[in-house]
């Protein structure tokens, strides 16, 4: 790709806090994941609390201050993404994944990153809660091969209690994205004890997903505590302290439940 070409989208600036190369999760094949700053939700279990604020922050990491957040252009991000083009091809459809935070909090940057990747012949994916106006989502769909959409709960009140906002907008956007047929839509459910890990709650989400046109796959993502130290580094309380991850047996039971009650392929993790 010629970064001196007159492609104005390469000059779009955004704010990221990490680029993770050689990932085998969050999309097909080997991925390069770009983590965008900013999120509209405040999920109690968030493993990237440094992503929530758009502002550049300082976080203590192993006793030393670390700056979290960097302003960067699409073209500069693509210089890193393009380094791994050979791995994307060899792994069968790997490419760029946008994550966060909520990618849609920086809609122009997200759109133009996806545009740049597609222009370079690289497949694209985005992790997102779909918590934005549908017009914003619609602007990225022409450049998006796979939408990895979180659906955390079907109950608006409980969703608001644990995530800071109710879920009506997100569920409506899930219906609209599915109906558009413009991208491969996969549903992902973080399985969180005390929030949504009962058979009834998972079954409700799975049956909703099963009714979405074109959706073939649902991922159950078991809760983990890998981000707990980040809260200490940011001087914040970790509200899930003391909550244990679900057992493998419990996850297998939920997977069996989904398989028996829907036509979806159910995957633990990913």
N, C-alpha and C positions, 0 to 999 in steps of 0.2 A: 504494500500500500504506500502510495506517495503522500507523505504528510505535508508536502508543500503544495499539493493540489488545492484547487479552490473549492474545498468541501467545508463549508462554514460550520457544519456540525462538529468537526474535529476540534474547533476552538471553544466549544461549550465547556464552561467550568462547573465543577461540582466539588463536593467534599466527601472524602472517603476516610476510613480509618484502618483499612487493611486490604491487601491483595493476597489471596491464598492460591498457590499454584499446585498442580498435580493432585487435585481432589478427585476421589472416586464416588463422591456423593453429590447430591443437589443437581441432578440432571444426568443425562446419558453420557457414558464414556468418561474420559478424563476431563476435568473442568478446571478453569481458572475462575475463582470466585472473587468478585469485587464487592467489598462491604461498604455500603453508603451510610453516611451519618444521618440521624434523624428518624424519629418514629412517633406516631400519634397514639400508640398504645403504651401501657405500662404494666405488662404482664408480670405477675409476681415472681415467676420462675425464669424470667429472661436470662439467657446465658451470655448475652452481649449487652450488659447494662451501659457500657460506654458508647453504644450505638444510639441510645434513646435521645440524648440532647444533640441538636444540630451544632451547638457551639463547640469549638475546640476546647478540650479539657486536659487537665493533668491528672494522671492516675498513678498511684504508687504501685510499682511492680518489683517484687523481691527487694523492697526497701529503697528503691530508687524511683525518682519521678520520671514519668514517661508522658510525652505529649501525644494526645489521642485526637487525631483529625488532621487532614492535609487537604489543601485546595489544589486541584489538579484538572487539567483539560482532558477531554475525550481522547485526543491524539496521544497524550502522554500515557494514559492508561493502556491504549492499544499497543504501544511499543512493548509493554510487558506481555499483553495477551498474545501477540503475534509470535513471540519467542517459542511458544509451545504448539504451534500449528501442526507439526509432525505428530505430536502425541494425540491431538484431537482426532486426526485421521486414522491413526493406527488403532485407537480404542473404539472405533465405530460410532462416530457421531458426537464426540466430545466437543467442548467449546467454552463459551463465556456464560457464567451465571452471575446475575446481580442478586445481592443479599443485603442485609442491614442489621438492625433498623428495618424501616419500610422503604423500599426503593421508590415508591410513588410519592414520597415526601420531597423528592427532587425530580419532578416529572420530566423537565427538559433534558437534564443530564442523563437520566435513565433512558429516555427515548433515543438520544443521540449516541449513547454508548451501544445500544442494541443495533441502531442503524449502521454504525461504523463496523461492527462485527459482521453483520449480514453482508455489507458491501465488500468485506474481505473474504467472504465465503465461509464464515465460521458460524456454527449453529449457536443459538441463544436460548437461555432459560432465565427465569426470574422467580425468586422466592418472595412472596408478598401475601399480606392479609386482605388485600383488595379494599383497604379502608381509604377510599378516595372517591371523588365524583367519577361516574362512569366515563365522562368525556376525557378524563385524564387517562384512564385505563385504555380507552379506545385509541388514544394517540400512540401507544406503544405496541399494540397488537400486530400492526403490519410487519414489525421487526422481531416478533417473539415466536420462537418455535415451541417452547414448552413453558406453561404457567404452572408453577408449584405453589398452589394456594392453600394457606392454612385455614382450616375451619376448626375452631376450638370448642364450640358448644352451640347447642340449639336454643338455649334459654337466654333471652336478652338480659335479664336481671343478674343471673349468675355470671354471665360474660362481663357485664359492667363491673361487678364486684371484684373479679380477679384480674381484669385487663384494663379497667379504667373507662371503657366505652362499651355500649351495647352493640349487638351484632347485626341489626337489621340491614344496614347498608351493605355489609360484607356478603350476607347471604343473597341479597338482591343482585349484587355484582357478580356473584358466582353463577347465578342463573343467566345473566346477560352474556358473560364471557362464554359459557357453554353454548348458548343459543347462537352466538356469532359464528361458531365453527372456524374461527380464525387461528386458533392455536391448540396445541395438545394440552388439555387441562388435566392435571393430577391433583388430587386432594390429599393434604397432609394433616394429621391430627397429633399434636403433642399430647401424650397420655400423662396426665398430671394427677397424682393422688390428692384427694380432697376436693378436686375441681371437676374432673370429667372421666374418671377411670372406672365407673360402674358399667356393668353390661348394658343397662338401659340407656345411658348417655352415649356410649360408643355406638350402639345400635341405631339410635336416633340420627346421629351424624352420618353414619354409613348409608342409611336408607335415604337421607336427603341427597347424598352424593350419587347414589345409584339412579336417582331420577334426573340427574343432569345429563343432557344430550351429549354423547360422545365420551363421557368420562368412563374409563375402564379400570382405573387403578386408584387405590387408596393406601397411603402409608401411615402406619401407626408408629410414632416416634416416642420411645420411652423417655420419661423424665430422667434427667441426670443433674448432678450438682457441680459440674466442671467449671461453671462460671462464678461459684460462690466467692472465691478470693477476690474477684474483681469488685464486688460490692465493698469489701473492706478497703480496697485500694482507692475507691471513690469516696470513702467516708459515708457509705450508705448502709442502711439495715437490709439484711437479706431476709425477706418475709417468709421464705419457705424453709428456714433453718429447722432441722429436726424431721423434715419430711423425707421418707426413704423412697428411693426409686422403686418402680413396680418390679416384681419378680419375673423371671422368664416364664414361669408357669402361668402367671396372670396374663402376660402379653400373648402367650399361645392360646389361652382361653378366649381372649378378645378377638384374636385373628380367626379362630374357628367360628365364633359368633358372627363375625362379619361375612365370612364365606358362606355360612348356612342361610343367612338372611338377605343376601344381595347377590348380584351377578358380577361384583367387582373382584378383581385380583387384589388380594390384601398382602401387603409387605410390611414386615417389622423393620423399621429403620429406613435409611435412604433419603 
